[in-house]
Amino acid sequence: MILTDKRKGRVFIPNCVKDYKSHLELQERNLAQNTIKQYYRYVLTFNGWLFMNRKVRNKFESQWDEIKGDILLHADQKSLLDFFSSLFNKHMKKTTRNLYKSAIADFFRWANYEGITEFDPNWAFVYIRKSNTEKKLKSKTPLNREKVDSIRDYLAKRKAVTPLEIIIKSRDMALLEVLVNLGVRVNEVISLKVSNVYFEKGYINIYGMKTSQNKDGWRMVPTSKNTLLIIKRYIDEFVHHYSPYSGRSGGDTAGYLFPTINR
């Protein structure tokens, strides 16, 4: 569902989506043209669904005239779950639903970094699953915001006195944020190098599976400023203390962001 101004015969595109398209077209992201078109279209479709949804309109009734042009930036977990429920009801293929997830997650990672919204769709995606017998949303229990927050609290309070304890604590905190906020695979995190983190541009360059649309396997993932700050703090701690603790031959980390550390 893409909004169209019938009187003028033009498609209505919010400014935030226009800016996001420019972000997708950055050379550093190395995205195929087909991927750019799909991500752009799927984000526009979600925006159109939010605009036309009666529940969303009722929720923002008093503010509607002010926010309707940027309704996408006011999405929340419930509206996202309702949107994917509508995709299930249309019997949409799983591969297409996954593309919607990727596009929407990528948009909000970018929007978070730009500071124009604080909504994190990853928490909604945790609950999205299609039952074999019922076409409805069901809850998954392995991970939720409360559990991740409890892990953060544990790491923050964990005692760290020796250089080794300080390094491991900083590493674990950075590792948690990368896994939770970027939605990357474990093997992709292990292969990350310090040179893959672009602090000024707000990206992390991830090497993963090669596909027909991404033949070299690299993809640029937008990263929140808070996650980059935690990574920077970890790197500073590691550089200050690392040499006696690296588990790689000759004490050489080979530039890896999360090298093995001998306890």
Secondary structure, 3 states (H helix, E strand, C coil): CCCEECCCCEECCCHHHHHHHHHHCCHHHCCCHHHHHHHHHHHHHHHHHHHHCHHHHHHCHHHHHHHHHHHHHHCCHHHHHHHHHHHHHCCCCHHHHHHHHHHHHHHHHHHHHHCCCCCCCHHHHCCCCECCCCCCECCCCCCCHHHHHHHHHHHHHCCCCCHHHHHHHHHHHHHHHHHHHHCCCHHHHHCCEHHHEECCCCEEEEECCCCCCCCCCEEEEECCHHHHHHHHHHHHHHHHHCCCCECCHHHCCCCECCCCECC
